[in-house]
């Protein structure tokens, strides 16, 4: 098998949400992202370190768009977003101080990392973890 050619990729993604102000508040206040300038179509870039997320309204998607959720379906089903942080205990304490509900408490995992989990206002599942 041929060795792949490294392309120095980076990763950014978009989350399509129903309540844009609630999502902006969560990522800014609870997870400490910096909010960029909102575009005229409401697209809002947010960043924290090397993580770049675009928040956009789900209503901006065509009805037949491949990622459009069907009635009653939780957004982001089948995806776990993992955010690596320098100090997971400090991030955990910050999330607690913002009274955000946890999906899983801070704990050491069998694979050697420490993490906790939250669900954003749209139902996207996030694992906040220590680095390797």
C-alpha positions as CSV (number, residue, x, y, z in Angstrom):
1,X,0.0,0.0,0.0
2,X,1.3,3.4,-1.0
3,X,2.0,5.9,1.8
4,X,-0.4,8.8,1.6
5,X,0.9,12.2,0.7
6,X,0.6,14.6,3.7
7,X,-1.5,17.6,2.8
8,X,-1.2,19.5,6.1
9,X,-5.0,19.5,6.5
10,X,-6.9,21.5,9.0
11,X,-10.5,20.9,10.2
12,X,-13.4,23.2,10.4
13,X,-17.1,22.3,10.3
14,X,-20.5,23.8,10.4
15,X,-23.3,23.1,12.8
16,X,-26.8,23.8,11.6
17,X,-29.0,24.8,14.5
18,X,-32.6,25.9,15.1
19,X,-31.9,28.6,17.8
20,X,-28.8,30.5,16.7
21,X,-28.7,32.9,19.7
22,X,-28.8,30.0,22.1
23,X,-26.0,28.2,20.3
24,X,-23.8,31.3,20.1
25,X,-24.4,31.8,23.9
26,X,-23.5,28.2,24.7
27,X,-20.3,28.1,22.7
28,X,-19.2,31.6,23.9
29,X,-20.3,31.6,27.5
30,X,-20.0,27.9,28.4
31,X,-17.2,26.6,26.1
32,X,-15.3,30.0,25.8
33,X,-15.3,30.3,22.1
34,X,-14.6,33.7,20.5
35,X,-17.5,34.8,18.3
36,X,-16.6,36.3,14.9
37,X,-18.6,38.7,12.8
38,X,-22.0,37.4,11.8
39,X,-22.7,37.4,8.1
40,X,-25.8,38.8,6.5
41,X,-27.2,35.3,6.1
42,X,-26.7,34.8,9.9
43,X,-23.7,32.4,9.4
44,X,-21.6,33.0,12.6
45,X,-18.0,31.8,12.8
46,X,-16.6,30.8,16.3
47,X,-13.1,29.8,17.3
48,X,-11.2,28.5,20.2
49,X,-7.6,27.7,19.6
50,X,-7.4,25.6,16.4
51,X,-11.1,24.7,16.5
52,X,-13.2,26.6,13.9
53,X,-16.9,26.1,13.8
54,X,-19.5,27.8,11.6
55,X,-22.9,28.2,13.2
56,X,-25.7,28.4,10.8
57,X,-29.5,28.2,10.8
58,X,-30.9,24.8,9.9
59,X,-33.7,26.7,8.2
60,X,-31.1,27.9,5.6
61,X,-30.8,24.3,4.4
62,X,-32.9,23.0,1.5
63,X,-35.6,20.6,2.7
64,X,-33.9,17.8,0.7
65,X,-30.4,18.6,1.9
66,X,-28.5,15.4,2.9
67,X,-27.9,16.6,6.5
68,X,-31.4,18.0,7.1
69,X,-32.9,16.3,10.1
70,X,-36.3,14.8,9.8
71,X,-39.1,15.7,12.2
72,X,-38.2,14.4,15.7
73,X,-34.7,13.4,14.8
74,X,-31.9,14.7,17.2
75,X,-29.4,16.9,15.4
76,X,-25.9,15.4,15.2
77,X,-27.0,11.8,15.8
78,X,-24.1,9.5,15.4
79,X,-21.4,12.1,15.9
80,X,-19.3,12.7,19.0
81,X,-17.3,15.9,18.7
82,X,-14.1,15.7,20.8
83,X,-12.5,18.9,22.1
84,X,-9.0,18.5,23.6
85,X,-8.1,21.1,26.2
86,X,-5.0,21.9,28.2
87,X,-6.7,21.8,31.5
88,X,-9.8,19.6,31.5
89,X,-10.4,20.1,35.2
90,X,-10.5,23.9,34.8
91,X,-12.9,23.6,31.8
92,X,-15.1,21.3,33.8
93,X,-15.3,23.8,36.7
94,X,-16.1,26.6,34.3
95,X,-18.9,24.6,32.7
96,X,-20.3,23.8,36.2
97,X,-20.1,27.5,37.1
98,X,-22.2,28.3,34.1
99,X,-24.8,25.8,35.4
100,X,-24.8,23.9,32.1
101,X,-26.1,20.3,32.5
102,X,-23.6,17.5,32.1
103,X,-24.2,14.4,30.0
104,X,-21.3,12.7,31.9
105,X,-19.3,13.8,34.9
106,X,-15.5,14.4,34.8
107,X,-13.8,11.0,35.0
108,X,-10.6,9.1,34.2
109,X,-11.2,6.8,31.2
110,X,-9.7,3.3,30.7
111,X,-7.8,4.6,27.7
112,X,-5.9,7.1,30.0
113,X,-7.6,10.4,29.3
114,X,-9.9,12.4,31.6
115,X,-13.1,13.8,30.1
116,X,-16.6,15.0,30.6
117,X,-19.5,15.3,28.2
118,X,-22.2,17.9,27.4
119,X,-24.9,18.4,24.9
120,X,-25.3,21.7,23.2
121,X,-28.7,23.5,22.8
122,X,-29.4,21.7,19.5
123,X,-28.5,18.3,20.7
124,X,-24.9,18.0,19.4
125,X,-22.9,15.8,21.8
126,X,-19.5,17.0,22.9
127,X,-16.7,15.3,24.8
128,X,-14.2,17.7,26.4
129,X,-11.0,15.8,27.1
130,X,-7.5,16.1,28.3
131,X,-4.7,15.8,25.7
132,X,-2.8,12.6,25.0
